[in-house]
Amino acid sequence: MADEFPTLDELGEVLTAARVVSAARWKRAAARANGDLTRLLNALAAEPPEWWSGSEGATDEPGLTDYQRGAIELWFEGGPNPAKALALNQFVLLDQLGQGGQGAVFRARQLNPSRFVAVKVLTQPTDAARARFEQEARAMMKVRHPGVARFYLYERVRDAEGLPTDQYALAMEFVPGTNLHQMVQARGALPWQFVLHWATELLRGLVHIHENGFVHRDVKPANVMISGPPPGTGSKPRDTIAKLLDFGAAKLASADTGGATGTKRVFVGTREYAAPEQWDERIVPESDVYALGGTLFYALIGRPPFQIEGRDAVAYMRAHAEAPVPDPREHNPKVPEPLARLVRQMLAKGTTTRGTAAELLEAFEGLQARPPADPKSERGATAVKPGPRGAKPDVEYAGGLLGALEGLFLPAALRPVAGKEPPAGERVAALLRRPPVLVGIVGFFVALVLLVRFFK
């Protein structure tokens, strides 16, 4: 019935209560609209929003976003009251960025302090879950790193009467750009030079997260934001920045309940990228390494490591646990063998075979310092098969004095293979970049000076 639909006066009450518009702006727009909803919404969108001070520079931010307008128009077509879709506590919701198993994510404007944020809404249904979440959220606020979107705050969502609900609003740094999933969907496989650069930045972020005792649990292309000019426009990798987003699923590593008696196991993660142990709800840092390996594979190839029709959960679980580790070079020969080898290592089935984020960061930084040769010349390169840490690799590394030193001070992924050694000068430079080598050289000269003084 017609009288069941909202009136413009009711809309004014909702928008001003949500602080989407001020009472003064509503009156001006309503006067110009003369009872027409479309004209009213156009008038509201034409003026800048009240929260905009101009201190952040020029903006094309409308007074009413497409997302907000859509929620209002849906209400007038018989949909739900848009109050909850427009505001949560101190956040004015501007756009919906995504929807997943853990909750919806919005671009929002925090009113105090005034800033753009990414807000995620999570449900914690029990007192025990709420207490655990609050402990972890307080700890997450200490994680600060350029490769990680900063976690600002969390608070209970309040209902219309101001009473706390079982939902939480998490406010995180809003990172402008394009997420890796969208970029690959639009452009296909990306240049390996950019992927190498992003991998290094993301690994630095993971090292920091793991050092603070956390496991992200949902590393995937959609949770990697790329800022800066896109590849292929004359840009260079260093002109871009990669950041890891969305800590709604993050857990303290000490909270591992896999195998606990009476504990209900709940899968958390994304099927295409979750490590084998993650399906059993084991919470270990190496699971993030695996998921990042799958994310890099996606960026280099244009699809996840395993493709399952219908995204069947059981089939994905078996593929991650049993299927052979895919080789990026089989799908994209432009990928250099050293980079492909590291991605395969990250996708190893066993946690101890993958290496830690810190160990892999060291290897990726080495590749950046000494970029791989033209992949066309490496088609016959011998791959390093994943194996337990400390196991003898199934490749023959360079010999001689330099080879011996490289065996002592370089990780396996950076040691030159016999018959493919770079010039001696490059090998010496790579050794000199290793902190233990530099410490040893300094120690040698200090000891030499002391000996000379002693025998004078």
Buried (B, 14 or more C-beta within 10 A) or exposed (E): EEEEEBEBEEBBBBBBEBBBBBEEBBEBBBEBBEEEBEBBBBBBBEBBBBBBEEEEEEEEBBBBBEBBBBBBBEBBEEEEBBBBBBBBBBBBBBEBBBEBEBBBBBBBBBBEEEBBBBBBBBEBEEEEEBEBBBEBBEBBEEBEBEBBBBBBBBBBBBEEEEEEEBBBBBBBBBBEBBBBBBBBEEBEBBBBBBBBBBBBBBBBBBBBBBEBBBBBBBBBBBBBBBEBEBBEEEEEBEBBBBBBBBBBBBBBBEEBBBEEEEEEEEBBBBBBBBBBBBBEBBBBBBBBBBBBBBBBBBBBBBBBBBEBEEEEEEBBBBBBEEEEBBBBBEBBEEBBBBBBBBBBBBBBBBBBBBBBBBBBBBBBBBBBEBEBBEBEEBEEBBEBBBBEEEEEBEBEBBEEEBBEBBEEBBBBBBBBBBEBBEEEEEBEEBBEBBEEBEEEEEEEEEEEEEEEEEEE
